[in-house]
């Protein structure tokens, strides 16, 4: 009888220890999980801001190269043969796929010999109004490829805009910059324009197809939590959020890109 009681006591103690160890293990796992989430919450927005600053600096350098060229006397001369000689060299040095000079009526002569009217292009009208700018991805009319266009006004001696200098770059260039921004083993960066359209992403097909979750959610309601976060992105907010997609919890840090309406 004594042995039986002792055995039962040992069993009770063992079960109690298992319960205590199990509870401690759960608490430890839960604490570690919370610590990881808190770490993500703290780091993701800062990482997004760093990435936004990196993209902004790359864009600024690209745009500044076009602005610098636009101030050259040869550009201000509006003498196309002379301009062509300079642009043919600068296009290669600056790694633009095409460069050209447009007159105030929108007719733009490009280094590949084509002439295209840009009067209906937003970037042209902004530059004609005196603003140096970069476009969203557009199908360029020179070769039909998806491109970003950098545009700068060309001034005359009286500081009136007489033309526009443009440089076209591969639209995937922005995605390559975004690819350099990572977080942990699987985190990646993507960029939306002011309408929520994807303009840079590791999955290039999303850029090519102008993917937009504001439209996608109409067919796929499960995207609603992500869309709520992307609305904050296009509103130029900085922050953090989480959403669930395909049964997996995902975290998103976001920040506006300085000098643009992108995020």
Secondary structure as GFF3:
##gff-version 3
##sequence-region A 1 263
A	DSSP	alpha_helix	2	70	.	.	.	ID=ss1
A	DSSP	alpha_helix	73	76	.	.	.	ID=ss2
A	DSSP	alpha_helix	80	94	.	.	.	ID=ss3
A	DSSP	beta_strand	98	103	.	.	.	ID=ss4
A	DSSP	beta_strand	107	110	.	.	.	ID=ss5
A	DSSP	beta_strand	115	117	.	.	.	ID=ss6
A	DSSP	alpha_helix	122	128	.	.	.	ID=ss7
A	DSSP	beta_strand	133	134	.	.	.	ID=ss8
A	DSSP	beta_strand	138	139	.	.	.	ID=ss9
A	DSSP	beta_strand	146	155	.	.	.	ID=ss10
A	DSSP	beta_strand	161	170	.	.	.	ID=ss11
A	DSSP	alpha_helix	172	179	.	.	.	ID=ss12
A	DSSP	beta_strand	182	183	.	.	.	ID=ss13
A	DSSP	beta_strand	187	188	.	.	.	ID=ss14
A	DSSP	beta_strand	191	192	.	.	.	ID=ss15
A	DSSP	beta_strand	198	200	.	.	.	ID=ss16
A	DSSP	alpha_helix	204	208	.	.	.	ID=ss17
A	DSSP	alpha_helix	213	216	.	.	.	ID=ss18
A	DSSP	three_ten_helix	221	223	.	.	.	ID=ss19
A	DSSP	alpha_helix	224	234	.	.	.	ID=ss20
A	DSSP	beta_strand	239	245	.	.	.	ID=ss21
A	DSSP	beta_strand	248	254	.	.	.	ID=ss22
###
